[in-house]
C-alpha cells in the first residue's frame, strides 16, 4: 500500500486465504467515532443496538437497530453516534463474489465497485427486508465461525443479499462520478501527516485551490471543515493510544496537539469525558 493512499486503513481486512474480516463494533465503548476513510473492500454493518449516523462524501443517513448499511469499495465513509450504537461489521474482498469475467460481474457487481453507487441502507421499510435481514445475519454468523465450511455459506449469502438489493431497486447508481479528487488527495495527506502543523492555507495550496473554494469543497465532501476533521482524527488516534496504555500528555503531543489545555477542551467536547476519565467516564 503506497503512502499516497494512507486514507485507506493500515489494517489488512482480508487476504487470499481468508478474504474477509469480522469486527464487533461499538460507539463509544470501543472508539468515539470512525473518521472519514476508505478501503478497497466492501463493508457490511448490521446494527444490533442503538443508532448512529453513516456518512459518505455524498450521503448522510441515520441507521437504527435492525438496519443494515453497506459501503461499497473505495467509498469514503465515516460513522458517528451521539448516544450508543453496537453493530457487527464484516469487511470482505470482491473475490468473495465469484468470477470477474462473467456478465453478472461486468453488468452488476463492477458498477458497484466503481464509485457509481450510493451507500446502501436497508430498513424494515424495504420490500425484501426479512430476506436481507436473514442473509445479513447468516453473513455475520459465518464470519464469526471463520471456517472453510462457513465461507461456503457466506459466499452464497453475500450474493443472495446483493440479489435482493438489486432486484428490490435498493441499489441506486449515479450517472455522475464524485467530483472530490482534490479533497481525496488532501485526505490522504492529512491521514499521513495529522501529527504535523496543518493550516487551511497550506492545505488549500497543496490542493491548488483558493482558500475559500478549498474550505467549501472540503466541507461538501467530508461533511465537516478541515480543522474539525483534523482534530477529530487526532482525538481518535489519542483514544487508541490511551487504550493501549500511553500517558495522556505523550499521546496528545504525539498526535499533533501542542497545547494541553486546548487538547483537553476538544477531547471533552468530542468524547464526552476528560482524557483522565477515558474510557470509563464517557457519557452515553
CORJORA-V660386 format. One record per pair of residues at least 6 apart in sequence whose ideal C-beta (glycine too) atoms are under 7 Angstrom apart, sorted by the first residue. I is the first residue (numbers start at 1). J is the second residue. Records with the same first field share a line. If there is no record, write none. Layout:
# CORJORA-V660386
I: J ; J
This chain:
# CORJORA-V660386
1: 8
3: 192
4: 188
5: 188
6: 188 ; 191 ; 192
7: 37 ; 38 ; 187 ; 188 ; 191
8: 37 ; 38 ; 39 ; 40
9: 37 ; 39
13: 21 ; 39 ; 41 ; 91
14: 20 ; 21 ; 41 ; 91 ; 92 ; 93
19: 92 ; 93 ; 95 ; 96
20: 90 ; 91 ; 92 ; 93 ; 96 ; 143
21: 91
22: 90 ; 143 ; 144
23: 89
24: 88
25: 87 ; 89
26: 86
27: 33 ; 52 ; 79 ; 81 ; 84 ; 85
28: 84 ; 271 ; 272 ; 282 ; 284
31: 236 ; 239
32: 235 ; 236 ; 239 ; 270 ; 271
33: 79 ; 80 ; 232 ; 236
34: 78 ; 79
35: 78 ; 232 ; 233 ; 236
36: 76 ; 77 ; 78 ; 187 ; 222 ; 229
38: 74 ; 75 ; 76 ; 77
40: 73 ; 74
41: 73 ; 91 ; 92 ; 93
42: 70 ; 71 ; 72 ; 73 ; 92
43: 71 ; 89 ; 91
44: 68 ; 70 ; 90 ; 136 ; 139
45: 69 ; 87 ; 89
46: 68 ; 87 ; 88 ; 136 ; 140
47: 63 ; 64 ; 65 ; 66 ; 67 ; 85 ; 87
48: 65 ; 86 ; 87 ; 88
49: 65 ; 85 ; 86
50: 65 ; 81 ; 83 ; 84 ; 85 ; 86
51: 62 ; 63 ; 64 ; 81 ; 83 ; 85
52: 63 ; 79 ; 80 ; 81 ; 85
53: 60 ; 62 ; 80 ; 81
54: 61 ; 63 ; 69 ; 77 ; 79 ; 119
55: 77 ; 78 ; 223
56: 75 ; 76 ; 77 ; 119
57: 76 ; 178 ; 180 ; 221 ; 222
58: 118 ; 178
59: 118 ; 119
60: 223
61: 121
63: 69 ; 121
66: 124 ; 133
67: 121 ; 122 ; 123
68: 122 ; 132 ; 136
69: 119 ; 120 ; 121
70: 119 ; 120
71: 77 ; 119
72: 112 ; 113 ; 117
73: 94 ; 113
74: 115
75: 115 ; 119
83: 284
84: 284
88: 140
90: 139 ; 140 ; 143
92: 158
94: 113
96: 155 ; 158
97: 109 ; 158 ; 159
99: 105
108: 166
111: 117 ; 173
112: 171
115: 177 ; 178
116: 173 ; 174 ; 177
117: 171 ; 172 ; 173
118: 172 ; 174
120: 165 ; 170 ; 171
122: 129 ; 132 ; 170
123: 129
126: 132 ; 168 ; 170
127: 168
128: 164 ; 168
131: 164
132: 161 ; 164 ; 165
135: 157 ; 160 ; 161 ; 164
136: 161
138: 153 ; 157
139: 154 ; 157 ; 158 ; 161
142: 150 ; 151 ; 153 ; 154 ; 157
143: 154
165: 171
180: 221
182: 207 ; 209 ; 217
183: 217 ; 218 ; 221 ; 222
185: 207
186: 203 ; 206 ; 207
189: 206
190: 198 ; 230 ; 233
191: 233
194: 230 ; 233 ; 234 ; 237 ; 255 ; 256
195: 254 ; 255 ; 256
196: 256
198: 230
200: 211 ; 215 ; 226 ; 227
201: 211
203: 214 ; 226
204: 210 ; 211 ; 214
207: 214
209: 217
215: 225 ; 226
218: 225 ; 226
219: 225
222: 229
231: 266
232: 270
234: 255 ; 256 ; 257
235: 266 ; 267 ; 270 ; 271
237: 255
238: 251 ; 252 ; 255
239: 271 ; 278
241: 251 ; 254
242: 248 ; 251 ; 275 ; 278
243: 279
248: 275 ; 276
249: 260
252: 260 ; 263
257: 263
264: 274 ; 275
267: 274 ; 275
268: 274
271: 278 ; 282
272: 282 ; 283
273: 281 ; 282 ; 283
274: 281
